[in-house]
Amino acid sequence: MKIITIPIFFILIFFSSVTVFAQSELKSLLTNEGFNVQEQRTSAADFTLKQAGGDNVSLSSYRGKVVFLNFWTTWCDQCRMEVFSIERLYQKLFGEFFEILAVEILESEIQATNLAEEFNLTFPMLLDLKGDIATLYDVRAIPTTFLIDKKGRIVASIVGTIEWDNDTFISAVRILMEEIFAANR
């Protein structure tokens, strides 16, 4: 019995060490990109919004995936510039345990679909017609982005934009996606 107990103990210590290292690396990567990393992850408020050109979408329907939640408007120059790197990020991670939800604040469906067509965007755009979800998330400037883990908890947020498809940010997302597989071991 002792022979079995000791190896299991060391295996548990090993996986705990790997998890602590991954969390430290995740925090470092996101901090270096300018993110405000939450020390204690808190639940992201669930919401349901209409997708431009589609059905209603709930944040909770993406549990089990890493979610990139971006608040923006079509009149925001920074927002218009960042959609290209968001699209490249979406194309790089499409089909993995990752989803982009771009929430357009206080604008019509036609404005969102026109921009999507103009820039050939394929990631989901949600319509916050009254600004209620932006208020729920305390969005004070745009663009604002939240990174949400597979359990629906906010990992980090950033006001402003970066080149989203850069290696550092993709590495951070992959660490979060790895949490999905670690939990299933």
Secondary structure as UniProt FT lines:
FT   HELIX           2..32
FT   TURN            33..34
FT   STRAND          36..43
FT   STRAND          48..51
FT   TURN            52..53
FT   STRAND          56..58
FT   HELIX           59..62
FT   TURN            63..64
FT   STRAND          66..72
FT   TURN            74..75
FT   HELIX           77..93
FT   TURN            94..95
FT   STRAND          98..105
FT   HELIX           109..119
FT   STRAND          125..128
FT   TURN            129..130
FT   HELIX           132..136
FT   TURN            137..138
FT   STRAND          144..148
FT   TURN            150..151
FT   STRAND          153..159
FT   TURN            164..165
FT   HELIX           167..183
//
